[in-house]
């Protein structure tokens, strides 16, 4: 597919969708596939472009893959589904590298967004088609695109001050105190 076709698909998806009427054709497999293709194109439109970031994997003089990011630096990982047909894009996340095991390729990461640890392997990840990039200072990777109209900013109303008569004569809600403890009086004759 050419990039021009990709651009036109994403532009078509960003336009407001027309309302779908409930009829027998809306349940057909072809209409379902077109709806799913439109959703997938909209999801791929939010995929960040990592071409401007330097690669985090390099090769030494023997041809062995080396990891160029040091502990404490930021790492961007773009993941793809390896078991699905067409290997669709899953997500792009930014991590802080905690430790690196160069023998096995295991990397311990800290997810700044979710505040938890994560692990990856740059040998197996590169074989699976993951993309490892070094983060550049001052450049943010936007992975989430806000959808819908922005919320209106409303000024908070000033707190209501109760008048002195309202504070004293305030009605209480619920059962009055002592009403449950009353003993039923039987009429005496």
Buried (B, 14 or more C-beta within 10 A) or exposed (E): EEEEEEEEBBEEBEEEEEEEEEEEEEEEEEEEEEEEEBEBBBEBBBBBEBEEBEEBBEEEEEEEBEBBBEEEBBBBBBBBEEEEEEEEBEEBBBBBBBEBEEEEBBBBBBEEEEEEEBEBBBBEBBEBEBBBBBBEEEEEBEBEEEEEEEEEEEEEEEEEEEEEEEEEEEEEEEEEEEEEEEEEEEEEE
